[in-house]
Amino acid sequence: MPADAADEPAVDANPPAEVTVRPATARDHLGVMRVLDGANLELGADTAERRIAGGTVVVADVDNRVVGALVAVPRERGAHVEAVAVRRRRRAQGIGSALIAHAASEWRPLTAAFDRSVEPFYESLGFDCERRGDRYRGVLGETREPDERFEAAE
């Protein structure tokens, strides 16, 4: 369900002009797998194929070459970012932010689970982040309900 831009904060993303962010198609499957593999993210080829067919994969491309990918899992409301990656040589250029911005324009709330090292990235995009054990969880576009299990752990 598309988000109402007037109700939600915008994710600021300014990738280079030659980068196009768009929904993935079947012909992007191999490129998506290569980008995820290059980032050491595990996602089965069959799962990626299903997500592409389901319309929950977004790619960043330059001249029809995938340089970034975001794979989402649809939820009853919104979606969860299962994986997001950018080719090493294209990192720190706003491509990951543009992928998240595209996803956020399609699905709200948008959630993600991630390592502490990327918490600043998600926070900079407006995610409300909290620690959950060894990992972190971020939510964009919804006020999070208190998690008693999390609060008891502190």
N, CA, C and O atoms as a GROMACS GRO file, in nm:
protein
  616
    1MET      N    1   0.084  -0.117   0.000
    1MET     CA    2   0.000   0.000   0.000
    1MET      C    3   0.089   0.124   0.000
    1MET      O    4   0.173   0.136   0.089
    2PRO      N    5   0.075   0.215  -0.095
    2PRO     CA    6   0.157   0.333  -0.100
    2PRO      C    7   0.134   0.421   0.023
    2PRO      O    8   0.022   0.432   0.074
    3ALA      N    9   0.240   0.482   0.067
    3ALA     CA   10   0.231   0.570   0.183
    3ALA      C   11   0.177   0.706   0.139
    3ALA      O   12   0.196   0.747   0.025
    4ASP      N   13   0.110   0.774   0.231
    4ASP     CA   14   0.064   0.908   0.206
    4ASP      C   15   0.178   1.002   0.244
    4ASP      O   16   0.211   1.018   0.362
    5ALA      N   17   0.238   1.064   0.144
    5ALA     CA   18   0.357   1.146   0.164
    5ALA      C   19   0.331   1.260   0.261
    5ALA      O   20   0.423   1.303   0.330
    6ALA      N   21   0.208   1.309   0.268
    6ALA     CA   22   0.178   1.418   0.359
    6ALA      C   23   0.180   1.374   0.504
    6ALA      O   24   0.203   1.455   0.594
    7ASP      N   25   0.156   1.244   0.530
    7ASP     CA   26   0.149   1.193   0.667
    7ASP      C   27   0.282   1.141   0.720
    7ASP      O   28   0.298   1.129   0.841
    8GLU      N   29   0.376   1.111   0.633
    8GLU     CA   30   0.499   1.045   0.675
    8GLU      C   31   0.621   1.129   0.640
    8GLU      O   32   0.620   1.200   0.539
    9PRO      N   33   0.726   1.123   0.723
    9PRO     CA   34   0.848   1.194   0.688
    9PRO      C   35   0.912   1.130   0.566
    9PRO      O   36   0.908   1.008   0.550
   10ALA      N   37   0.970   1.211   0.482
   10ALA     CA   38   1.035   1.160   0.361
   10ALA      C   39   1.175   1.111   0.394
   10ALA      O   40   1.244   1.166   0.480
   11VAL      N   41   1.215   1.006   0.325
   11VAL     CA   42   1.352   0.957   0.335
   11VAL      C   43   1.432   1.034   0.232
   11VAL      O   44   1.398   1.035   0.114
   12ASP      N   45   1.537   1.100   0.276
   12ASP     CA   46   1.619   1.180   0.186
   12ASP      C   47   1.718   1.089   0.114
   12ASP      O   48   1.800   1.023   0.177
   13ALA      N   49   1.710   1.087  -0.018
   13ALA     CA   50   1.800   1.003  -0.097
   13ALA      C   51   1.835   1.075  -0.226
   13ALA      O   52   1.747   1.116  -0.301
   14ASN      N   53   1.962   1.089  -0.251
   14ASN     CA   54   2.009   1.155  -0.372
   14ASN      C   55   2.118   1.072  -0.437
   14ASN      O   56   2.236   1.104  -0.424
   15PRO      N   57   2.080   0.965  -0.508
   15PRO     CA   58   2.182   0.885  -0.575
   15PRO      C   59   2.236   0.961  -0.696
   15PRO      O   60   2.174   1.058  -0.739
   16PRO      N   61   2.348   0.918  -0.750
   16PRO     CA   62   2.401   0.983  -0.871
   16PRO      C   63   2.296   0.979  -0.983
   16PRO      O   64   2.214   0.888  -0.988
   17ALA      N   65   2.301   1.077  -1.072
   17ALA     CA   66   2.201   1.091  -1.179
   17ALA      C   67   2.192   0.968  -1.268
   17ALA      O   68   2.084   0.940  -1.322
   18GLU      N   69   2.301   0.895  -1.286
   18GLU     CA   70   2.299   0.779  -1.376
   18GLU      C   71   2.233   0.656  -1.313
   18GLU      O   72   2.215   0.555  -1.381
   19VAL      N   73   2.197   0.664  -1.186
   19VAL     CA   74   2.136   0.551  -1.116
   19VAL      C   75   1.984   0.560  -1.126
   19VAL      O   76   1.924   0.663  -1.096
   20THR      N   77   1.923   0.451  -1.167
   20THR     CA   78   1.777   0.440  -1.173
   20THR      C   79   1.732   0.340  -1.068
   20THR      O   80   1.782   0.227  -1.063
   21VAL      N   81   1.639   0.380  -0.984
   21VAL     CA   82   1.582   0.291  -0.883
   21VAL      C   83   1.442   0.253  -0.932
   21VAL      O   84   1.361   0.339  -0.964
   22ARG      N   85   1.417   0.121  -0.936
   22ARG     CA   86   1.292   0.072  -0.994
   22ARG      C   87   1.261  -0.066  -0.938
   22ARG      O   88   1.348  -0.131  -0.881
   23PRO      N   89   1.136  -0.112  -0.956
   23PRO     CA   90   1.104  -0.250  -0.918
   23PRO      C   91   1.185  -0.347  -1.004
   23PRO      O   92   1.207  -0.322  -1.123
   24ALA      N   93   1.228  -0.456  -0.945
   24ALA     CA   94   1.304  -0.558  -1.018
   24ALA      C   95   1.213  -0.636  -1.111
   24ALA      O   96   1.093  -0.649  -1.086
   25THR      N   97   1.272  -0.686  -1.218
   25THR     CA   98   1.202  -0.775  -1.310
   25THR      C   99   1.276  -0.908  -1.311
   25THR      O  100   1.384  -0.920  -1.253
   26ALA      N  101   1.218  -1.007  -1.376
   26ALA     CA  102   1.280  -1.140  -1.381
   26ALA      C  103   1.422  -1.134  -1.439
   26ALA      O  104   1.508  -1.212  -1.398
   27ARG      N  105   1.446  -1.044  -1.532
   27ARG     CA  106   1.580  -1.036  -1.591
   27ARG      C  107   1.685  -0.981  -1.494
   27ARG      O  108   1.805  -0.989  -1.522
   28ASP      N  109   1.642  -0.927  -1.380
   28ASP     CA  110   1.735  -0.874  -1.279
   28ASP      C  111   1.779  -0.980  -1.179
   28ASP      O  112   1.866  -0.952  -1.095
   29HIS      N  113   1.722  -1.099  -1.185
   29HIS     CA  114   1.746  -1.201  -1.083
   29HIS      C  115   1.894  -1.226  -1.058
   29HIS      O  116   1.938  -1.221  -0.943
   30LEU      N  117   1.972  -1.251  -1.161
   30LEU     CA  118   2.114  -1.280  -1.144
   30LEU      C  119   2.188  -1.160  -1.083
   30LEU      O  120   2.272  -1.178  -0.996
   31GLY      N  121   2.157  -1.042  -1.129
   31GLY     CA  122   2.220  -0.922  -1.074
   31GLY      C  123   2.189  -0.902  -0.927
   31GLY      O  124   2.276  -0.863  -0.849
   32VAL      N  125   2.064  -0.929  -0.889
   32VAL     CA  126   2.025  -0.919  -0.748
   32VAL      C  127   2.106  -1.018  -0.666
   32VAL      O  128   2.160  -0.983  -0.561
   33MET      N  129   2.115  -1.141  -0.714
   33MET     CA  130   2.189  -1.244  -0.640
   33MET      C  131   2.337  -1.206  -0.627
   33MET      O  132   2.397  -1.228  -0.522
   34ARG      N  133   2.395  -1.150  -0.730
   34ARG     CA  134   2.537  -1.110  -0.726
   34ARG      C  135   2.560  -0.997  -0.626
   34ARG      O  136   2.659  -0.999  -0.552
   35VAL      N  137   2.472  -0.900  -0.624
   35VAL     CA  138   2.487  -0.789  -0.529
   35VAL      C  139   2.474  -0.840  -0.385
   35VAL      O  140   2.554  -0.804  -0.299
   36LEU      N  141   2.374  -0.924  -0.360
   36LEU     CA  142   2.357  -0.977  -0.224
   36LEU      C  143   2.475  -1.064  -0.184
   36LEU      O  144   2.523  -1.056  -0.071
   37ASP      N  145   2.522  -1.148  -0.276
   37ASP     CA  146   2.637  -1.234  -0.250
   37ASP      C  147   2.761  -1.150  -0.220
   37ASP      O  148   2.839  -1.183  -0.130
   38GLY      N  149   2.780  -1.043  -0.295
   38GLY     CA  150   2.895  -0.955  -0.273
   38GLY      C  151   2.895  -0.889  -0.138
   38GLY      O  152   3.000  -0.849  -0.087
   39ALA      N  153   2.778  -0.878  -0.078
   39ALA     CA  154   2.765  -0.819   0.056
   39ALA      C  155   2.756  -0.927   0.164
   39ALA      O  156   2.729  -0.897   0.280
   40ASN      N  157   2.780  -1.052   0.125
   40ASN     CA  158   2.773  -1.166   0.217
   40ASN      C  159   2.637  -1.180   0.284
   40ASN      O  160   2.628  -1.218   0.400
   41LEU      N  161   2.532  -1.151   0.208
   41LEU     CA  162   2.396  -1.169   0.257
   41LEU      C  163   2.338  -1.295   0.195
   41LEU      O  164   2.346  -1.316   0.074
   42GLU      N  165   2.281  -1.378   0.280
   42GLU     CA  166   2.226  -1.504   0.232
   42GLU      C  167   2.079  -1.490   0.199
   42GLU      O  168   1.997  -1.451   0.283
   43LEU      N  169   2.047  -1.523   0.076
   43LEU     CA  170   1.909  -1.529   0.031
   43LEU      C  171   1.906  -1.631  -0.080
   43LEU      O  172   1.979  -1.619  -0.179
   44GLY      N  173   1.823  -1.731  -0.065
   44GLY     CA  174   1.816  -1.836  -0.165
   44GLY      C  175   1.768  -1.783  -0.300
   44GLY      O  176   1.688  -1.689  -0.306
   45ALA      N  177   1.818  -1.843  -0.406
   45ALA     CA  178   1.780  -1.801  -0.541
   45ALA      C  179   1.630  -1.815  -0.563
   45ALA      O  180   1.568  -1.730  -0.627
   46ASP      N  181   1.570  -1.922  -0.509
   46ASP     CA  182   1.426  -1.942  -0.524
   46ASP      C  183   1.348  -1.833  -0.449
   46ASP      O  184   1.246  -1.784  -0.497
   47THR      N  185   1.398  -1.797  -0.332
   47THR     CA  186   1.332  -1.691  -0.254
   47THR      C  187   1.339  -1.560  -0.329
   47THR      O  188   1.240  -1.488  -0.338
   48ALA      N  189   1.456  -1.528  -0.384
   48ALA     CA  190   1.471  -1.403  -0.460
   48ALA      C  191   1.377  -1.402  -0.580
   48ALA      O  192   1.314  -1.301  -0.610
   49GLU      N  193   1.368  -1.514  -0.647
   49GLU     CA  194   1.280  -1.525  -0.764
   49GLU      C  195   1.134  -1.501  -0.724
   49GLU      O  196   1.061  -1.430  -0.793
   50ARG      N  197   1.091  -1.560  -0.611
   50ARG     CA  198   0.954  -1.540  -0.563
   50ARG      C  199   0.929  -1.394  -0.524
   50ARG      O  200   0.824  -1.338  -0.553
   51ARG      N  201   1.027  -1.334  -0.457
   51ARG     CA  202   1.011  -1.194  -0.414
   51ARG      C  203   1.003  -1.102  -0.537
   51ARG      O  204   0.924  -1.008  -0.540
   52ILE      N  205   1.086  -1.129  -0.638
   52ILE     CA  206   1.080  -1.048  -0.761
   52ILE      C  207   0.943  -1.063  -0.826
   52ILE      O  208   0.881  -0.963  -0.862
   53ALA      N  209   0.897  -1.185  -0.839
   53ALA     CA  210   0.765  -1.210  -0.900
   53ALA      C  211   0.654  -1.144  -0.818
   53ALA      O  212   0.553  -1.101  -0.874
   54GLY      N  213   0.672  -1.137  -0.687
   54GLY     CA  214   0.573  -1.077  -0.599
   54GLY      C  215   0.580  -0.926  -0.592
   54GLY      O  216   0.496  -0.862  -0.529
   55GLY      N  217   0.680  -0.867  -0.656
   55GLY     CA  218   0.691  -0.722  -0.660
   55GLY      C  219   0.753  -0.658  -0.538
   55GLY      O  220   0.732  -0.540  -0.513
   56THR      N  221   0.830  -0.737  -0.459
   56THR     CA  222   0.889  -0.679  -0.338
   56THR      C  223   1.042  -0.673  -0.344
   56THR      O  224   1.109  -0.677  -0.241
   57VAL      N  225   1.096  -0.662  -0.465
   57VAL     CA  226   1.239  -0.640  -0.482
   57VAL      C  227   1.257  -0.512  -0.562
   57VAL      O  228   1.193  -0.492  -0.666
   58VAL      N  229   1.346  -0.426  -0.512
   58VAL     CA  230   1.377  -0.300  -0.576
   58VAL      C  231   1.524  -0.304  -0.614
   58VAL      O  232   1.606  -0.351  -0.536
   59VAL      N  233   1.557  -0.254  -0.733
   59VAL     CA  234   1.697  -0.250  -0.774
   59VAL      C  235   1.738  -0.108  -0.810
   59VAL      O  236   1.656  -0.024  -0.847
   60ALA      N  237   1.868  -0.084  -0.796
   60ALA     CA  238   1.931   0.037  -0.847
   60ALA      C  239   2.017  -0.010  -0.964
   60ALA      O  240   2.098  -0.101  -0.949
   61ASP      N  241   1.998   0.052  -1.079
   61ASP     CA  242   2.078   0.008  -1.192
   61ASP      C  243   2.144   0.124  -1.263
   61ASP      O  244   2.096   0.238  -1.261
   62VAL      N  245   2.256   0.091  -1.326
   62VAL     CA  246   2.329   0.184  -1.411
   62VAL      C  247   2.346   0.112  -1.544
   62VAL      O  248   2.412   0.008  -1.551
   63ASP      N  249   2.287   0.167  -1.648
   63ASP     CA  250   2.294   0.105  -1.781
   63ASP      C  251   2.252  -0.042  -1.778
   63ASP      O  252   2.320  -0.127  -1.835
   64ASN      N  253   2.142  -0.071  -1.711
   64ASN     CA  254   2.086  -0.207  -1.699
   64ASN      C  255   2.176  -0.305  -1.625
   64ASN      O  256   2.164  -0.426  -1.644
   65ARG      N  257   2.265  -0.255  -1.543
   65ARG     CA  258   2.349  -0.338  -1.456
   65ARG      C  259   2.308  -0.310  -1.312
   65ARG      O  260   2.313  -0.195  -1.267
   66VAL      N  261   2.269  -0.413  -1.239
   66VAL     CA  262   2.224  -0.396  -1.101
   66VAL      C  263   2.344  -0.361  -1.014
   66VAL      O  264   2.442  -0.435  -1.008
   67VAL      N  265   2.334  -0.245  -0.946
   67VAL     CA  266   2.440  -0.201  -0.855
   67VAL      C  267   2.393  -0.199  -0.710
   67VAL      O  268   2.473  -0.178  -0.619
   68GLY      N  269   2.264  -0.221  -0.690
   68GLY     CA  270   2.208  -0.226  -0.556
   68GLY      C  271   2.075  -0.298  -0.559
   68GLY      O  272   2.007  -0.300  -0.661
   69ALA      N  273   2.039  -0.358  -0.447
   69ALA     CA  274   1.912  -0.430  -0.440
   69ALA      C  275   1.856  -0.427  -0.299
   69ALA      O  276   1.930  -0.428  -0.201
   70LEU      N  277   1.725  -0.422  -0.291
   70LEU     CA  278   1.653  -0.432  -0.165
   70LEU      C  279   1.547  -0.539  -0.183
   70LEU      O  280   1.469  -0.536  -0.278
   71VAL      N  281   1.544  -0.633  -0.090
   71VAL     CA  282   1.446  -0.741  -0.092
   71VAL      C  283   1.358  -0.724   0.031
   71VAL      O  284   1.407  -0.717   0.144
   72ALA      N  285   1.228  -0.716   0.008
   72ALA     CA  286   1.132  -0.697   0.117
   72ALA      C  287   1.038  -0.815   0.128
   72ALA      O  288   1.013  -0.886   0.030
   73VAL      N  289   0.988  -0.835   0.248
   73VAL     CA  290   0.887  -0.937   0.274
   73VAL      C  291   0.758  -0.863   0.307
   73VAL      O  292   0.755  -0.783   0.400
   74PRO      N  293   0.652  -0.887   0.231
   74PRO     CA  294   0.526  -0.818   0.261
   74PRO      C  295   0.470  -0.862   0.396
   74PRO      O  296   0.481  -0.979   0.434
   75ARG      N  297   0.410  -0.770   0.465
   75ARG     CA  298   0.343  -0.796   0.593
   75ARG      C  299   0.196  -0.760   0.576
   75ARG      O  300   0.156  -0.704   0.475
   76GLU      N  301   0.116  -0.793   0.677
   76GLU     CA  302  -0.025  -0.755   0.672
   76GLU      C  303  -0.036  -0.605   0.649
   76GLU      O  304  -0.120  -0.558   0.572
   77ARG      N  305   0.049  -0.531   0.718
   77ARG     CA  306   0.061  -0.386   0.697
   77ARG      C  307   0.207  -0.358   0.670
   77ARG      O  308   0.293  -0.388   0.753
   78GLY      N  309   0.237  -0.300   0.556
   78GLY     CA  310   0.374  -0.262   0.525
   78GLY      C  311   0.458  -0.378   0.480
   78GLY      O  312   0.409  -0.475   0.423
   79ALA      N  313   0.590  -0.366   0.507
   79ALA     CA  314   0.685  -0.469   0.465
   79ALA      C  315   0.807  -0.466   0.555
   79ALA      O  316   0.831  -0.369   0.627
   80HIS      N  317   0.882  -0.575   0.550
   80HIS     CA  318   1.005  -0.589   0.627
   80HIS      C  319   1.122  -0.600   0.529
   80HIS      O  320   1.116  -0.679   0.434
   81VAL      N  321   1.227  -0.523   0.549
   81VAL     CA  322   1.346  -0.530   0.465
   81VAL      C  323   1.422  -0.656   0.503
   81VAL      O  324   1.477  -0.666   0.613
   82GLU      N  325   1.423  -0.752   0.412
   82GLU     CA  326   1.493  -0.878   0.435
   82GLU      C  327   1.642  -0.864   0.404
   82GLU      O  328   1.725  -0.925   0.471
   83ALA      N  329   1.674  -0.784   0.304
   83ALA     CA  330   1.814  -0.761   0.267
   83ALA      C  331   1.823  -0.633   0.185
   83ALA      O  332   1.734  -0.602   0.106
   84VAL      N  333   1.931  -0.560   0.205
   84VAL     CA  334   1.962  -0.444   0.122
   84VAL      C  335   2.113  -0.441   0.105
   84VAL      O  336   2.188  -0.456   0.202
   85ALA      N  337   2.157  -0.422  -0.019
   85ALA     CA  338   2.301  -0.424  -0.046
   85ALA      C  339   2.332  -0.338  -0.168
   85ALA      O  340   2.249  -0.319  -0.257
   86VAL      N  341   2.455  -0.286  -0.169
   86VAL     CA  342   2.505  -0.205  -0.280
   86VAL      C  343   2.644  -0.255  -0.313
   86VAL      O  344   2.722  -0.288  -0.223
   87ARG      N  345   2.676  -0.261  -0.442
   87ARG     CA  346   2.811  -0.304  -0.483
   87ARG      C  347   2.915  -0.217  -0.413
   87ARG      O  348   2.898  -0.096  -0.396
   88ARG      N  349   3.022  -0.282  -0.372
   88ARG     CA  350   3.126  -0.215  -0.294
   88ARG      C  351   3.172  -0.083  -0.356
   88ARG      O  352   3.184   0.017  -0.285
   89ARG      N  353   3.198  -0.081  -0.484
   89ARG     CA  354   3.248   0.042  -0.548
   89ARG      C  355   3.144   0.152  -0.558
   89ARG      O  356   3.177   0.266  -0.588
   90ARG      N  357   3.017   0.119  -0.534
   90ARG     CA  358   2.909   0.217  -0.546
   90ARG      C  359   2.855   0.261  -0.410
   90ARG      O  360   2.759   0.337  -0.404
   91ARG      N  361   2.915   0.213  -0.302
   91ARG     CA  362   2.868   0.248  -0.168
   91ARG      C  363   2.899   0.393  -0.135
   91ARG      O  364   2.986   0.455  -0.195
   92ALA      N  365   2.825   0.446  -0.038
   92ALA     CA  366   2.842   0.584   0.011
   92ALA      C  367   2.811   0.687  -0.097
   92ALA      O  368   2.868   0.796  -0.099
   93GLN      N  369   2.718   0.652  -0.188
   93GLN     CA  370   2.677   0.744  -0.294
   93GLN      C  371   2.526   0.773  -0.289
   93GLN      O  372   2.472   0.835  -0.381
   94GLY      N  373   2.459   0.729  -0.183
   94GLY     CA  374   2.316   0.752  -0.170
   94GLY      C  375   2.229   0.644  -0.232
   94GLY      O  376   2.107   0.657  -0.236
   95ILE      N  377   2.291   0.537  -0.282
   95ILE     CA  378   2.214   0.432  -0.349
   95ILE      C  379   2.132   0.351  -0.249
   95ILE      O  380   2.014   0.324  -0.273
   96GLY      N  381   2.192   0.313  -0.137
   96GLY     CA  382   2.117   0.240  -0.035
   96GLY      C  383   2.002   0.324   0.018
   96GLY      O  384   1.893   0.273   0.040
   97SER      N  385   2.026   0.452   0.038
   97SER     CA  386   1.920   0.543   0.084
   97SER      C  387   1.809   0.552  -0.019
   97SER      O  388   1.691   0.556   0.017
   98ALA      N  389   1.844   0.554  -0.148
   98ALA     CA  390   1.744   0.561  -0.253
   98ALA      C  391   1.661   0.433  -0.258
   98ALA      O  392   1.540   0.438  -0.283
   99LEU      N  393   1.725   0.318  -0.235
   99LEU     CA  394   1.650   0.193  -0.230
   99LEU      C  395   1.549   0.193  -0.115
   99LEU      O  396   1.434   0.154  -0.132
  100ILE      N  397   1.594   0.239   0.002
  100ILE     CA  398   1.504   0.248   0.117
  100ILE      C  399   1.392   0.348   0.089
  100ILE      O  400   1.276   0.323   0.123
  101ALA      N  401   1.425   0.462   0.028
  101ALA     CA  402   1.323   0.563  -0.003
  101ALA      C  403   1.216   0.505  -0.096
  101ALA      O  404   1.097   0.529  -0.077
  102HIS      N  405   1.259   0.430  -0.195
  102HIS     CA  406   1.163   0.369  -0.287
  102HIS      C  407   1.073   0.271  -0.211
  102HIS      O  408   0.951   0.273  -0.227
  103ALA      N  409   1.134   0.188  -0.128
  103ALA     CA  410   1.056   0.093  -0.049
  103ALA      C  411   0.959   0.166   0.044
  103ALA      O  412   0.843   0.126   0.057
  104ALA      N  413   1.005   0.272   0.107
  104ALA     CA  414   0.920   0.348   0.199
  104ALA      C  415   0.805   0.416   0.126
  104ALA      O  416   0.700   0.440   0.185
  105SER      N  417   0.823   0.448  -0.001
  105SER     CA  418   0.714   0.509  -0.078
  105SER      C  419   0.608   0.405  -0.115
  105SER      O  420   0.495   0.440  -0.148
  106GLU      N  421   0.645   0.278  -0.110
  106GLU     CA  422   0.553   0.170  -0.144
  106GLU      C  423   0.488   0.106  -0.022
  106GLU      O  424   0.371   0.069  -0.026
  107TRP      N  425   0.565   0.092   0.086
  107TRP     CA  426   0.517   0.015   0.202
  107TRP      C  427   0.543   0.090   0.331
  107TRP      O  428   0.656   0.132   0.358
  108ARG      N  429   0.438   0.108   0.411
  108ARG     CA  430   0.450   0.163   0.544
  108ARG      C  431   0.362   0.084   0.637
  108ARG      O  432   0.250   0.053   0.599
  109PRO      N  433   0.404   0.050   0.754
  109PRO     CA  434   0.538   0.076   0.803
  109PRO      C  435   0.640  -0.013   0.733
  109PRO      O  436   0.608  -0.119   0.681
  110LEU      N  437   0.763   0.034   0.735
  110LEU     CA  438   0.875  -0.043   0.682
  110LEU      C  439   0.963  -0.078   0.801
  110LEU      O  440   1.003   0.010   0.878
  111THR      N  441   0.993  -0.206   0.817
  111THR     CA  442   1.076  -0.250   0.929
  111THR      C  443   1.204  -0.313   0.877
  111THR      O  444   1.213  -0.353   0.761
  112ALA      N  445   1.303  -0.321   0.963
  112ALA     CA  446   1.430  -0.384   0.928
  112ALA      C  447   1.497  -0.435   1.054
  112ALA      O  448   1.481  -0.377   1.162
  113ALA      N  449   1.571  -0.544   1.042
  113ALA     CA  450   1.654  -0.597   1.150
  113ALA      C  451   1.797  -0.592   1.100
  113ALA      O  452   1.824  -0.627   0.985
  114PHE      N  453   1.890  -0.547   1.185
  114PHE     CA  454   2.026  -0.522   1.136
  114PHE      C  455   2.126  -0.524   1.249
  114PHE      O  456   2.090  -0.525   1.367
  115ASP      N  457   2.254  -0.525   1.211
  115ASP     CA  458   2.364  -0.520   1.306
  115ASP      C  459   2.387  -0.376   1.352
  115ASP      O  460   2.348  -0.280   1.285
  116ARG      N  461   2.450  -0.363   1.466
  116ARG     CA  462   2.477  -0.230   1.523
  116ARG      C  463   2.554  -0.140   1.428
  116ARG      O  464   2.533  -0.019   1.426
  117SER      N  465   2.644  -0.198   1.348
  117SER     CA  466   2.728  -0.117   1.260
  117SER      C  467   2.649  -0.036   1.158
  117SER      O  468   2.699   0.066   1.109
  118VAL      N  469   2.527  -0.078   1.124
  118VAL     CA  470   2.448  -0.002   1.028
  118VAL      C  471   2.332   0.075   1.092
  118VAL      O  472   2.249   0.133   1.022
  119GLU      N  473   2.327   0.076   1.225
  119GLU     CA  474   2.224   0.153   1.293
  119GLU      C  475   2.226   0.301   1.252
  119GLU      O  476   2.119   0.358   1.229
  120PRO      N  477   2.343   0.366   1.242
  120PRO     CA  478   2.344   0.507   1.201
  120PRO      C  479   2.280   0.529   1.063
  120PRO      O  480   2.215   0.631   1.040
  121PHE      N  481   2.300   0.434   0.971
  121PHE     CA  482   2.238   0.443   0.838
  121PHE      C  483   2.086   0.448   0.851
  121PHE      O  484   2.022   0.538   0.796
  122TYR      N  485   2.030   0.353   0.924
  122TYR     CA  486   1.884   0.348   0.939
  122TYR      C  487   1.832   0.470   1.016
  122TYR      O  488   1.728   0.526   0.979
  123GLU      N  489   1.901   0.511   1.121
  123GLU     CA  490   1.858   0.629   1.196
  123GLU      C  491   1.859   0.753   1.108
  123GLU      O  492   1.770   0.837   1.119
  124SER      N  493   1.960   0.766   1.021
  124SER     CA  494   1.969   0.883   0.933
  124SER      C  495   1.854   0.890   0.834
  124SER      O  496   1.824   0.997   0.780
  125LEU      N  497   1.788   0.776   0.812
  125LEU     CA  498   1.675   0.771   0.719
  125LEU      C  499   1.541   0.786   0.790
  125LEU      O  500   1.436   0.780   0.727
  126GLY      N  501   1.546   0.807   0.921
  126GLY     CA  502   1.424   0.830   0.997
  126GLY      C  503   1.366   0.709   1.067
  126GLY      O  504   1.257   0.716   1.122
  127PHE      N  505   1.438   0.597   1.065
  127PHE     CA  506   1.389   0.478   1.135
  127PHE      C  507   1.400   0.501   1.286
  127PHE      O  508   1.496   0.560   1.334
  128ASP      N  509   1.302   0.452   1.357
  128ASP     CA  510   1.305   0.449   1.503
  128ASP      C  511   1.371   0.316   1.537
  128ASP      O  512   1.313   0.210   1.512
  129CYS      N  513   1.491   0.320   1.594
  129CYS     CA  514   1.570   0.198   1.616
  129CYS      C  515   1.579   0.162   1.763
  129CYS      O  516   1.581   0.249   1.851
  130GLU      N  517   1.584   0.031   1.789
  130GLU     CA  518   1.604  -0.019   1.924
  130GLU      C  519   1.684  -0.148   1.918
  130GLU      O  520   1.682  -0.221   1.820
  131ARG      N  521   1.754  -0.172   2.028
  131ARG     CA  522   1.833  -0.294   2.038
  131ARG      C  523   1.742  -0.411   2.074
  131ARG      O  524   1.653  -0.398   2.159
  132ARG      N  525   1.765  -0.524   2.008
  132ARG     CA  526   1.694  -0.649   2.038
  132ARG      C  527   1.797  -0.759   2.046
  132ARG      O  528   1.831  -0.820   1.945
  133GLY      N  529   1.847  -0.786   2.165
  133GLY     CA  530   1.952  -0.887   2.182
  133GLY      C  531   2.080  -0.840   2.115
  133GLY      O  532   2.128  -0.730   2.142
  134ASP      N  533   2.136  -0.923   2.028
  134ASP     CA  534   2.259  -0.887   1.957
  134ASP      C  535   2.234  -0.802   1.833
  134ASP      O  536   2.328  -0.753   1.772
  135ARG      N  537   2.108  -0.785   1.796
  135ARG     CA  538   2.073  -0.713   1.674
  135ARG      C  539   1.990  -0.590   1.709
  135ARG      O  540   1.958  -0.565   1.825
  136TYR      N  541   1.958  -0.516   1.605
  136TYR     CA  542   1.874  -0.398   1.619
  136TYR      C  543   1.753  -0.412   1.529
  136TYR      O  544   1.756  -0.484   1.429
  137ARG      N  545   1.647  -0.342   1.565
  137ARG     CA  546   1.526  -0.339   1.484
  137ARG      C  547   1.490  -0.194   1.461
  137ARG      O  548   1.499  -0.112   1.552
  138GLY      N  549   1.451  -0.163   1.338
  138GLY     CA  550   1.409  -0.028   1.305
  138GLY      C  551   1.271  -0.028   1.242
  138GLY      O  552   1.233  -0.122   1.172
  139VAL      N  553   1.196   0.078   1.270
  139VAL     CA  554   1.062   0.094   1.215
  139VAL      C  555   1.053   0.234   1.156
  139VAL      O  556   1.092   0.332   1.219
  140LEU      N  557   1.001   0.242   1.035
  140LEU     CA  558   0.979   0.370   0.969
  140LEU      C  559   0.831   0.381   0.934
  140LEU      O  560   0.774   0.294   0.868
  141GLY      N  561   0.770   0.489   0.979
  141GLY     CA  562   0.633   0.514   0.940
  141GLY      C  563   0.528   0.464   1.037
  141GLY      O  564   0.410   0.457   1.001
  142GLU      N  565   0.567   0.429   1.158
  142GLU     CA  566   0.469   0.386   1.257
  142GLU      C  567   0.530   0.405   1.395
  142GLU      O  568   0.650   0.383   1.416
  143THR      N  569   0.446   0.445   1.490
  143THR     CA  570   0.492   0.454   1.628
  143THR      C  571   0.496   0.312   1.684
  143THR      O  572   0.397   0.239   1.678
  144ARG      N  573   0.608   0.277   1.736
  144ARG     CA  574   0.627   0.142   1.788
  144ARG      C  575   0.560   0.127   1.924
  144ARG      O  576   0.570   0.216   2.010
  145GLU      N  577   0.493   0.015   1.942
  145GLU     CA  578   0.435  -0.018   2.072
  145GLU      C  579   0.548  -0.062   2.165
  145GLU      O  580   0.644  -0.124   2.118
  146PRO      N  581   0.539  -0.034   2.293
  146PRO     CA  582   0.643  -0.082   2.386
  146PRO      C  583   0.652  -0.233   2.382
  146PRO      O  584   0.551  -0.302   2.373
  147ASP      N  585   0.772  -0.284   2.387
  147ASP     CA  586   0.797  -0.427   2.387
  147ASP      C  587   0.842  -0.465   2.527
  147ASP      O  588   0.956  -0.438   2.566
  148GLU      N  589   0.752  -0.526   2.603
  148GLU     CA  590   0.782  -0.559   2.742
  148GLU      C  591   0.904  -0.650   2.753
  148GLU      O  592   0.983  -0.637   2.847
  149ARG      N  593   0.919  -0.743   2.659
  149ARG     CA  594   1.037  -0.834   2.663
  149ARG      C  595   1.165  -0.754   2.651
  149ARG      O  596   1.263  -0.784   2.719
  150PHE      N  597   1.165  -0.651   2.563
  150PHE     CA  598   1.283  -0.569   2.545
  150PHE      C  599   1.311  -0.486   2.669
  150PHE      O  600   1.425  -0.478   2.715
  151GLU      N  601   1.208  -0.423   2.723
  151GLU     CA  602   1.226  -0.338   2.840
  151GLU      C  603   1.273  -0.417   2.961
  151GLU      O  604   1.352  -0.366   3.041
  152ALA      N  605   1.228  -0.541   2.976
  152ALA     CA  606   1.268  -0.624   3.089
  152ALA      C  607   1.416  -0.664   3.080
  152ALA      O  608   1.479  -0.691   3.182
  153ALA      N  609   1.471  -0.666   2.958
  153ALA     CA  610   1.609  -0.707   2.939
  153ALA      C  611   1.708  -0.597   2.979
  153ALA      O  612   1.827  -0.624   2.998
  154GLU      N  613   1.660  -0.475   2.991
  154GLU     CA  614   1.752  -0.366   3.022
  154GLU      C  615   1.785  -0.358   3.169
  154GLU      O  616   1.861  -0.271   3.211
   0.00000   0.00000   0.00000
